[in-house]
Amino acid sequence: MNSVTKALKNVVGVTDTNVDLAGAKATVTFDENQTNLSALKEAVEDAGYDVD
């Protein structure tokens, strides 16, 4: 499990992730009542990656 996947899975409300580091893409399934895109972006940035 890579650090981005781990960071996203630690966000409350995230139920599934599919991270492609080589392609610089992530698909995240989450409960909008528990988290939001800003929190997901922050988690990825805290793991040391840029988010576009």
Backbone hydrogen bonds in HBPLUS format (Angstrom, degrees):
<---DONOR---> <-ACCEPTOR-->    atom                        ^
c    i                          cat <-CA-CA->   ^        H-A-AA   ^      H-
h    n   atom  resd res      DA  || num        DHA   H-A  angle D-A-AA Bond
n    s   type  num  typ     dist DA aas  dist angle  dist       angle   num
A0006-LYS N   A0002-ASN O   3.02 MM   4  6.28 166.4  2.04 155.4 159.5     1
A0007-ALA N   A0003-SER O   2.92 MM   4  6.01 159.1  1.96 141.4 147.2     2
A0008-LEU N   A0004-VAL O   2.91 MM   4  6.13 164.5  1.93 155.9 159.7     3
A0009-LYS N   A0005-THR O   2.90 MM   4  6.05 162.9  1.93 155.0 159.9     4
A0010-ASN N   A0006-LYS O   3.15 MM   4  6.30 130.4  2.41 139.7 151.5     5
A0010-ASN N   A0007-ALA O   3.27 MM   3  5.27 137.9  2.46  94.6 106.0     6
A0011-VAL N   A0008-LEU O   3.07 MM   3  5.41 162.0  2.10 110.8 116.6     7
A0014-VAL N   A0011-VAL O   3.14 MM   3  5.84 167.4  2.16 141.1 142.1     8
A0031-ASP N   A0013-GLY O   2.87 MM  18  5.00 151.0  1.95 129.4 138.4     9
A0015-THR N   A0029-THR O   2.81 MM  14  5.58 162.8  1.84 145.4 151.3    10
A0016-ASP N   A0029-THR O   3.32 MM  13  4.99 154.7  2.38 136.1 133.3    11
A0029-THR N   A0016-ASP O   2.84 MM  13  4.99 170.0  1.85 145.3 148.3    12
A0018-ASN N   A0027-THR O   2.84 MM   9  5.10 136.8  2.03 148.8 157.4    13
A0027-THR N   A0018-ASN O   2.89 MM   9  5.10 158.0  1.94 138.2 145.4    14
A0020-ASP N   A0025-LYS O   2.80 MM   5  5.24 177.8  1.80 166.2 165.5    15
A0024-ALA N   A0020-ASP O   2.86 MM   4  5.85 109.0  2.37 137.9 156.8    16
A0025-LYS N   A0020-ASP O   3.06 MM   5  5.24 163.4  2.08 141.7 145.5    17
A0024-ALA N   A0021-LEU O   3.13 MM   3  4.76 148.0  2.23  92.9 102.6    18
A0034-GLN N   A0031-ASP O   2.89 MM   3  5.46 161.9  1.93 118.6 124.8    19
A0035-THR N   A0031-ASP O   3.14 MM   4  6.40 143.8  2.28 154.7 165.5    20
A0040-LEU N   A0036-ASN O   3.17 MM   4  6.54 153.9  2.25 149.8 157.5    21
A0041-LYS N   A0037-LEU O   2.86 MM   4  6.06 163.2  1.89 154.1 158.5    22
A0042-GLU N   A0038-SER O   2.94 MM   4  6.12 159.9  1.99 145.8 151.5    23
A0043-ALA N   A0039-ALA O   3.04 MM   4  6.21 151.9  2.12 140.9 147.9    24
A0044-VAL N   A0040-LEU O   3.09 MM   4  6.41 157.3  2.15 150.9 156.0    25
A0045-GLU N   A0041-LYS O   2.94 MM   4  6.19 164.8  1.97 155.3 159.8    26
A0046-ASP N   A0042-GLU O   2.82 MM   4  5.96 154.8  1.88 148.1 155.4    27
A0047-ALA N   A0043-ALA O   3.13 MM   4  6.33 128.2  2.41 132.9 145.5    28
A0047-ALA N   A0044-VAL O   3.08 MM   3  5.08 133.8  2.31  94.6 107.7    29
A0049-TYR N   A0044-VAL O   3.28 MM   5  5.82 162.1  2.32 142.1 142.1    30
A0048-GLY N   A0045-GLU O   2.90 MM   3  5.13 157.7  1.95 107.4 114.2    31
